[in-house]
């Protein structure tokens, strides 16, 4: 599954890239380590999360 293209990429101090899609919450970025994601968000870390709920359940 192709990654979701970010509208607002932001870089952490250590170089990680956080990507998120705009929702009613606004443009507030999520922490890169957050795994319980609200619907409509995509967070990319060194280990790419393509489908957050499914990927989280699969790794648990």
Secondary structure, 3 states (H helix, E strand, C coil): CCCCCCCCCEECCCCCEECCCCECCECCCCCCCCCCCCCCCCCCCCCCCCCHHHHHHHHC
